[in-house]
């Protein structure tokens, strides 16, 4: 069955998977969604006997139907290899009766590696399939993790360039050092004076600038995206929810068909949307629990039906979730609007112009699988400390937001369904916050002293991603205002 991709904002002609991956964003500013969600062809019992790479093929072939078996298997084998420090790729760790799906064993120790390890291969394969002569310019906004994962994935990839914008004072010291020390002549990292939403809005504006696109075409360039708005990012994320269920089934932790709940620390909404897609493909997921930090725009949305970004932007210890415009939510809104592109476009226009939109009661009824929750900074720190003291397991701040929300959900509902928590980053990426949560006595240590102390108390080796930046030289020091992003892109591409 061929799956095509259509825009969430117009009834323009659908495109193939490879074309959607290349474009990143539809010409009308909409996001690409599959014309239908496929069903798993193999049983979960059959999938439980497979490796991560084999499960990835069985899931992704259903979405990327214009890729040949050879092309897709090649992309998968290049992505999920020794860059990951465990053979399972995404292991499950049981702690206090909950299964933590560790998505941080890749090159940059965050869940973004799960998709950004494969996206460069999907993109270059797509370019060949569509006989693209231009160099692909990856333009990305990051709240911390996407940036480094995308840089690592695309560094040195022929016929590509990558430009990453991040909020200058809105990422952790380790996150920033990972990005600004990135080698590769085709990489460029830029701090902006502003927050993540400013960076993301600026990137979207550049994507929709048709005149600029013509200028770039003349110079032999075209834009694509490594953000989770790219369907080539979203599809690989569906894989690990299928794999998680199949693994628990294979380990005898679940009976076939038994439902699980999934808790996801959520910023841009892509990771939990992937779980929703997995549910619709046939994975027995009951509740999708959307965990927010103090920037609780999604919690308020699920509670009231109104998405309202008109609020103070709060810098927290979980910076990858410090987001007020959750781009991937648009894919869900389009779906519950009956795939009515005009209706969805009007809601997105309202968000852009008035800063908010409200869905209908009929649309709200279709969100019955979702639950929203949020955790304060103190609740986040308390969970890190308690989990470490009770069982010696150390989690990062984002995972802790999810764990805190889950605990509040159980206390409120009494729902004891077996639960998987998406563990989205290594604690080594947020050592200062994690170690502060465990004991304030660590506050006086330097960033890398904290790394070594975390390794000691957690009895876990320091990841290679941290060791390699310990003494790395800063290569990227460009900083700009949010209205200067276009000029920065032009300079990097030699278009001035």
C-alpha positions as CSV (number, residue, x, y, z in Angstrom):
1,X,0.0,0.0,0.0
2,X,1.5,3.3,-1.1
3,X,1.5,6.1,1.6
4,X,1.6,9.7,0.4
5,X,2.0,12.8,2.4
6,X,-0.3,15.9,2.4
7,X,-0.1,19.3,4.0
8,X,-2.1,20.1,7.1
9,X,-3.0,23.5,5.7
10,X,-4.2,23.0,2.1
11,X,-5.6,20.4,-0.2
12,X,-2.5,20.6,-2.5
13,X,-1.5,17.5,-4.3
14,X,0.1,14.9,-2.0
15,X,3.8,14.0,-2.3
16,X,5.9,10.9,-1.9
17,X,7.7,10.1,1.4
18,X,11.1,11.1,-0.1
19,X,9.7,14.4,-1.4
20,X,8.2,15.2,2.0
21,X,11.5,14.4,3.7
22,X,13.4,16.7,1.2
23,X,11.0,19.6,1.6
24,X,10.7,19.4,5.4
25,X,7.8,21.8,5.4
26,X,5.0,22.1,2.9
27,X,5.0,25.2,0.6
28,X,1.9,26.6,2.4
29,X,3.6,26.4,5.8
30,X,1.8,23.3,6.8
31,X,3.3,20.0,8.1
32,X,3.3,16.8,6.1
33,X,1.1,14.0,7.4
34,X,0.6,10.5,5.9
35,X,-2.6,10.1,3.9
36,X,-3.4,7.2,6.3
37,X,-1.7,5.6,9.2
38,X,-0.7,2.0,8.3
39,X,-1.3,-1.0,10.5
40,X,1.5,-3.2,11.7
41,X,1.9,-6.2,9.3
42,X,3.6,-8.5,11.8
43,X,2.3,-9.5,15.2
44,X,3.9,-8.0,18.3
45,X,4.9,-11.6,19.2
46,X,6.8,-11.8,16.0
47,X,8.3,-8.4,16.5
48,X,9.4,-9.4,20.0
49,X,12.0,-11.8,18.6
50,X,13.6,-9.1,16.4
51,X,16.5,-6.7,16.9
52,X,16.0,-3.0,17.0
53,X,17.2,-2.6,13.4
54,X,14.7,-5.3,12.3
55,X,11.8,-3.7,14.1
56,X,12.9,-0.3,12.5
57,X,12.6,-1.8,9.1
58,X,9.2,-3.4,9.7
59,X,7.8,-0.1,11.0
60,X,9.5,2.4,8.6
61,X,8.8,0.4,5.4
62,X,5.1,1.0,6.1
63,X,5.5,4.8,6.0
64,X,8.4,5.2,3.5
65,X,6.8,3.3,0.7
66,X,8.8,4.8,-2.1
67,X,12.1,3.5,-0.6
68,X,13.3,0.2,-1.8
69,X,14.1,-2.6,0.7
70,X,17.8,-2.2,0.0
71,X,17.7,1.6,0.4
72,X,15.8,1.5,3.7
73,X,17.9,-1.3,5.2
74,X,21.1,0.6,4.2
75,X,19.8,3.7,6.0
76,X,18.9,1.7,9.1
77,X,22.3,-0.2,9.3
78,X,24.3,3.1,8.9
79,X,22.2,4.8,11.6
80,X,21.9,2.2,14.4
81,X,25.4,0.9,14.7
82,X,28.4,1.4,17.0
83,X,27.4,5.1,17.5
84,X,25.1,3.6,20.1
85,X,26.8,2.4,23.3
86,X,24.4,-0.6,23.9
87,X,23.4,-3.3,21.4
88,X,19.7,-3.0,22.2
89,X,19.8,0.7,21.0
90,X,16.9,1.6,23.3
91,X,17.0,-0.5,26.5
92,X,14.3,-0.6,29.1
93,X,15.2,-0.2,32.8
94,X,12.8,-1.1,35.6
95,X,12.9,1.2,38.6
96,X,10.2,1.4,41.3
97,X,7.7,-0.5,39.2
98,X,8.0,1.7,36.1
99,X,9.9,0.9,32.8
100,X,12.2,3.7,31.7
101,X,12.8,3.6,28.0
102,X,16.4,4.8,27.7
103,X,16.5,6.8,24.4
104,X,19.9,8.4,25.2
105,X,22.5,5.8,24.2
106,X,23.5,7.5,20.9
107,X,26.3,9.9,19.9
108,X,24.9,12.9,21.7
109,X,23.2,11.2,24.6
110,X,19.7,12.5,24.0
111,X,16.6,10.9,22.4
112,X,17.1,13.1,19.3
113,X,19.8,10.7,18.2
114,X,17.2,8.0,17.6
115,X,15.9,9.9,14.6
116,X,18.8,12.2,13.7
117,X,21.1,9.2,13.3
118,X,19.0,8.1,10.3
119,X,17.7,11.4,8.9
120,X,20.9,12.3,7.0
121,X,20.8,8.9,5.2
122,X,17.0,9.3,4.5
123,X,17.7,12.8,3.2
124,X,20.6,11.9,0.9
125,X,18.8,8.9,-0.4
126,X,15.7,11.0,-1.1
127,X,17.9,13.6,-3.0
128,X,19.2,10.8,-5.2
129,X,15.7,9.4,-5.8
130,X,14.4,12.8,-6.9
131,X,17.5,13.7,-8.9
132,X,18.3,16.8,-6.8
133,X,21.3,18.7,-8.1
134,X,21.3,21.4,-5.4
135,X,23.1,21.2,-2.1
136,X,20.7,20.6,0.8
137,X,20.9,23.3,3.5
138,X,19.5,22.0,6.8
139,X,18.1,24.8,8.8
140,X,17.3,24.0,12.4
141,X,16.2,25.7,15.6
142,X,17.1,23.9,18.8
143,X,16.1,24.1,22.5
144,X,19.3,22.2,23.2
145,X,19.3,18.6,22.0
146,X,18.2,18.6,18.4
147,X,21.0,21.0,17.5
148,X,23.9,18.7,18.5
149,X,22.2,15.6,17.3
150,X,21.6,17.1,13.9
151,X,25.1,18.5,13.7
152,X,26.6,15.1,14.5
153,X,24.4,13.5,12.0
154,X,25.1,15.8,9.1
155,X,28.8,16.8,9.8
156,X,30.8,15.9,6.7
157,X,27.8,14.6,4.7
158,X,28.4,15.5,1.1
159,X,26.2,18.0,-0.6
160,X,24.7,19.2,2.7
161,X,25.2,22.1,4.9
162,X,23.7,22.6,8.4
163,X,22.9,25.8,10.2
164,X,21.7,25.5,13.8
165,X,20.2,28.4,15.8
166,X,19.9,28.2,19.6
167,X,18.8,30.6,22.4
168,X,22.1,31.9,23.6
169,X,21.2,31.8,27.3
170,X,18.6,29.1,27.1
171,X,20.5,25.8,27.0
172,X,22.6,23.9,29.6
173,X,26.4,24.6,29.6
174,X,27.0,21.0,28.4
175,X,24.5,21.4,25.6
176,X,26.1,24.6,24.4
177,X,29.6,23.2,24.6
178,X,28.5,20.1,22.6
179,X,27.3,22.4,19.8
180,X,30.0,25.2,19.7
181,X,32.8,22.6,19.5
182,X,31.3,20.7,16.5
183,X,33.8,20.1,13.8
184,X,32.9,20.0,10.1
185,X,33.3,22.5,7.3
186,X,29.6,22.2,6.5
187,X,28.4,23.0,10.0
188,X,27.5,26.5,11.4
189,X,26.1,27.2,14.9
190,X,24.6,30.5,15.9
191,X,23.3,31.8,19.3
192,X,20.4,34.2,19.1
193,X,19.4,36.8,21.6
194,X,15.9,35.4,22.3
195,X,14.3,32.2,23.3
196,X,13.6,28.9,21.5
197,X,10.3,30.1,20.1
198,X,12.1,33.1,18.6
199,X,14.6,30.7,16.9
200,X,11.8,28.4,15.7
201,X,9.7,31.2,14.4
202,X,12.7,32.7,12.5
203,X,13.5,29.3,10.9
204,X,9.8,28.9,9.8
205,X,9.9,32.4,8.3
206,X,13.0,31.6,6.3
207,X,11.3,28.4,5.1
208,X,8.3,30.2,3.8
209,X,10.3,33.1,2.2
210,X,9.7,32.3,-1.5
211,X,11.9,35.1,-2.8
212,X,14.8,33.9,-0.7
213,X,14.2,30.3,-2.0
214,X,14.6,31.7,-5.5
215,X,17.9,33.4,-4.6
216,X,19.1,30.2,-3.1
217,X,18.1,28.1,-6.1
218,X,20.3,30.4,-8.3
219,X,23.2,29.6,-6.0
220,X,22.5,25.9,-6.1
221,X,20.9,25.5,-2.6
222,X,17.6,24.5,-1.2
223,X,16.4,24.3,2.4
224,X,15.3,21.2,4.4
225,X,14.7,20.7,8.1
226,X,16.1,18.5,10.8
227,X,13.5,19.7,13.3
228,X,10.7,17.3,14.3
229,X,8.5,19.1,11.8
230,X,10.3,16.9,9.2
231,X,8.4,13.6,8.7
232,X,11.8,11.9,8.4
233,X,12.3,12.7,12.1
234,X,8.9,11.6,13.2
235,X,8.7,8.2,11.5
236,X,11.9,6.8,13.2
237,X,10.4,7.9,16.6
238,X,7.4,5.6,16.1
239,X,9.9,2.7,16.0
240,X,10.9,2.8,19.7
241,X,7.4,2.6,21.0
242,X,6.7,-0.5,19.0
243,X,10.1,-1.9,20.1
244,X,9.4,-1.1,23.8
245,X,6.1,-3.0,23.8
246,X,7.6,-5.9,21.8
247,X,10.6,-6.1,24.2
248,X,8.4,-6.2,27.3
249,X,6.3,-8.8,25.7
250,X,9.4,-10.9,24.8
251,X,10.6,-10.6,28.4
252,X,7.4,-11.9,29.8
253,X,6.6,-8.5,31.5
254,X,3.4,-8.2,29.5
255,X,0.8,-10.6,28.2
256,X,0.0,-10.3,24.5
257,X,-2.6,-7.5,24.1
258,X,-2.2,-6.2,27.6
259,X,-2.4,-2.4,27.5
260,X,0.4,0.0,28.7
261,X,0.4,3.7,29.5
262,X,3.2,5.9,28.0
263,X,4.5,9.0,29.7
264,X,6.5,11.5,27.6
265,X,8.2,14.7,28.7
266,X,6.9,17.0,26.0
267,X,8.1,20.2,24.3
268,X,7.5,20.3,20.6
269,X,5.0,17.4,20.7
270,X,6.8,15.2,18.2
271,X,7.8,12.4,20.7
272,X,4.4,11.9,22.1
273,X,2.8,12.2,18.6
274,X,5.0,9.2,17.6
275,X,3.5,7.2,20.5
276,X,0.0,8.2,19.3
277,X,0.9,7.0,15.8
278,X,2.2,3.7,17.3
279,X,-1.1,3.3,19.2
280,X,-3.0,3.8,15.9
281,X,-0.8,1.2,14.2
282,X,-1.9,-1.4,16.7
283,X,0.4,-1.1,19.7
284,X,-1.9,-1.6,22.8
285,X,-1.3,1.8,24.4
286,X,-4.1,3.1,26.6
287,X,-3.2,6.5,28.0
288,X,-0.7,8.9,26.5
289,X,0.4,11.1,29.4
290,X,1.8,14.4,28.2
291,X,4.2,15.8,30.8
292,X,5.1,19.5,30.9
293,X,7.4,21.6,33.0
294,X,6.4,25.0,34.3
295,X,5.9,26.2,30.7
296,X,2.6,24.3,30.9
297,X,1.0,25.4,27.7
298,X,0.1,21.8,26.7
299,X,-1.2,20.9,30.2
300,X,-3.6,23.9,29.9
301,X,-4.6,22.9,26.4
302,X,-5.6,19.4,27.3
303,X,-7.4,20.7,30.3
304,X,-9.4,23.5,28.6
305,X,-9.3,23.0,24.8
306,X,-7.6,26.4,24.4
307,X,-4.0,26.6,23.2
308,X,-2.7,30.0,24.5
309,X,0.9,31.0,24.0
310,X,0.4,34.4,25.6
311,X,2.2,33.8,28.8
312,X,5.6,34.3,30.4
313,X,8.4,32.2,29.0
314,X,10.0,30.4,32.0
315,X,13.6,29.1,31.9
316,X,13.7,25.8,33.7
317,X,16.2,23.0,34.5
318,X,14.6,21.0,31.6
319,X,15.4,23.5,28.8
320,X,14.4,21.2,25.9
321,X,10.8,21.6,27.1
322,X,11.0,25.3,27.5
323,X,8.6,25.8,24.5
324,X,5.4,27.8,24.1
325,X,4.7,26.8,20.5
326,X,4.5,23.1,20.2
327,X,4.8,22.7,16.4
328,X,3.9,19.0,16.1
329,X,0.6,19.5,17.9
330,X,-0.6,20.8,14.5
331,X,-0.5,17.3,13.1
332,X,-2.8,16.1,15.9
333,X,-5.1,19.2,15.5
334,X,-5.4,18.5,11.8
335,X,-6.4,14.9,12.5
336,X,-9.1,15.7,15.1
337,X,-10.4,18.5,12.8
338,X,-11.5,15.6,10.5
339,X,-8.4,16.3,8.2
340,X,-10.0,19.6,7.3
341,X,-7.0,21.6,6.0
342,X,-9.0,24.9,5.9
343,X,-10.2,24.5,9.5
344,X,-6.7,23.7,10.7
345,X,-5.2,26.6,8.8
346,X,-7.6,29.0,10.4
347,X,-6.7,27.7,13.9
348,X,-2.9,28.1,13.1
349,X,-3.6,31.6,11.7
350,X,-5.3,32.4,15.0
351,X,-2.3,31.2,16.9
352,X,0.0,33.3,14.8
353,X,-2.2,36.5,14.9
354,X,-4.0,36.3,18.3
355,X,-1.6,34.0,20.1
356,X,-4.3,31.4,20.8
357,X,-7.0,29.1,19.4
358,X,-9.8,27.0,20.9
359,X,-10.9,23.6,19.5
360,X,-14.5,22.5,19.4
361,X,-16.1,20.1,21.9
362,X,-16.2,17.5,19.1
363,X,-12.5,17.8,18.6
364,X,-11.8,17.7,22.3
365,X,-13.7,14.3,22.5
366,X,-11.1,12.8,20.2
367,X,-8.3,13.5,22.7
368,X,-9.7,11.0,25.2
369,X,-6.4,9.0,25.1
370,X,-4.4,12.0,26.2
371,X,-3.8,13.2,29.7
372,X,-1.9,16.3,30.5
373,X,0.2,17.0,33.6
374,X,3.0,19.3,34.7
375,X,5.7,19.3,37.3
376,X,7.2,22.3,39.1
377,X,11.0,22.7,39.5
378,X,10.9,21.5,43.1
379,X,8.8,18.4,42.2
380,X,11.3,17.6,39.4
381,X,14.3,17.9,41.8
382,X,12.4,15.8,44.5
383,X,11.9,12.9,42.1
384,X,15.5,12.9,41.0
385,X,16.7,12.8,44.7
386,X,14.1,10.2,45.8
387,X,14.8,7.8,42.9
388,X,18.5,8.0,43.5
389,X,18.2,7.5,47.2
390,X,15.7,4.6,46.9
391,X,17.3,2.6,44.2
392,X,20.5,4.3,43.0
393,X,19.0,5.1,39.5
394,X,19.9,8.6,38.3
395,X,17.6,10.3,35.7
396,X,17.9,13.7,34.0
397,X,15.6,16.6,34.6
398,X,13.3,16.0,31.6
399,X,12.8,12.4,32.5
400,X,12.1,13.6,36.0
401,X,9.4,15.9,34.8
402,X,7.7,12.8,33.3
403,X,8.2,10.7,36.5
404,X,6.8,13.5,38.7
405,X,3.7,13.9,36.4
406,X,3.2,10.1,36.4
407,X,3.3,9.9,40.2
408,X,0.7,12.7,40.4
409,X,-1.4,10.9,37.7
410,X,-1.5,7.7,39.7
411,X,-2.3,9.5,42.9
412,X,-5.2,11.2,41.2
413,X,-6.6,8.3,39.2
414,X,-5.5,5.1,40.9
415,X,-4.6,3.8,37.5
416,X,-1.9,1.1,38.0
417,X,-1.6,0.1,34.3
418,X,2.0,-0.9,33.5
419,X,3.8,2.2,32.3
420,X,6.7,3.1,30.1
421,X,8.4,6.5,30.7
422,X,10.3,8.0,27.8
423,X,13.7,8.7,29.3
424,X,14.9,11.4,26.9
425,X,18.4,12.4,28.0
426,X,21.3,11.2,29.9
427,X,21.8,12.8,33.3
428,X,25.3,13.7,32.2
429,X,23.8,16.2,29.9
430,X,22.3,18.2,32.8
431,X,24.8,17.4,35.5
432,X,24.5,20.7,37.4
433,X,20.8,20.5,37.8
434,X,20.8,16.7,38.5
435,X,23.6,16.9,41.1
436,X,22.0,20.0,42.8
437,X,18.8,17.9,43.1
438,X,20.6,15.1,44.7
439,X,22.6,17.3,47.2
440,X,23.2,21.0,47.3
441,X,26.8,20.3,48.4
442,X,27.7,19.7,44.8
443,X,26.9,23.3,43.7
444,X,30.5,24.5,44.2
445,X,31.9,22.0,41.7
446,X,32.8,22.9,38.1
447,X,30.9,21.3,35.3
448,X,33.3,18.6,34.6
449,X,34.0,17.9,38.3
450,X,30.2,17.3,38.5
451,X,30.5,14.9,35.6
452,X,33.1,12.8,37.4
453,X,31.1,12.9,40.7
454,X,27.9,11.8,38.9
455,X,29.9,8.9,37.3
456,X,31.1,7.9,40.8
457,X,27.8,8.1,42.7
458,X,25.7,6.6,39.9
459,X,28.3,3.9,39.1
460,X,28.0,4.7,35.4
461,X,30.9,5.4,33.0
462,X,31.1,8.9,31.6
463,X,29.7,8.8,28.1
464,X,32.0,9.4,25.2
465,X,29.9,12.4,24.1
466,X,31.0,14.1,27.3
467,X,34.6,13.0,27.3
468,X,35.1,14.3,23.8
469,X,34.1,17.9,24.7
470,X,36.0,18.0,28.0
471,X,39.0,19.8,26.3
472,X,37.4,20.6,22.9
473,X,38.1,23.9,21.3
474,X,35.2,26.4,20.6
475,X,34.8,26.6,16.9
476,X,31.5,28.5,16.6
477,X,31.1,31.9,18.3
478,X,28.5,33.7,16.1
479,X,25.7,35.4,18.0
480,X,23.0,37.5,16.4
481,X,19.7,39.2,17.0
482,X,16.5,37.3,16.1
483,X,15.8,39.6,13.1
484,X,19.4,39.0,11.7
485,X,19.0,35.2,11.1
486,X,18.5,35.6,7.3
487,X,21.7,37.7,7.0
488,X,23.6,35.0,9.0
489,X,22.4,32.3,6.6
490,X,23.4,34.4,3.6
491,X,26.9,35.0,4.9
492,X,27.5,31.3,5.7
493,X,26.3,30.3,2.2
494,X,28.4,33.0,0.6
495,X,25.4,34.7,-0.9
496,X,26.2,38.3,0.1
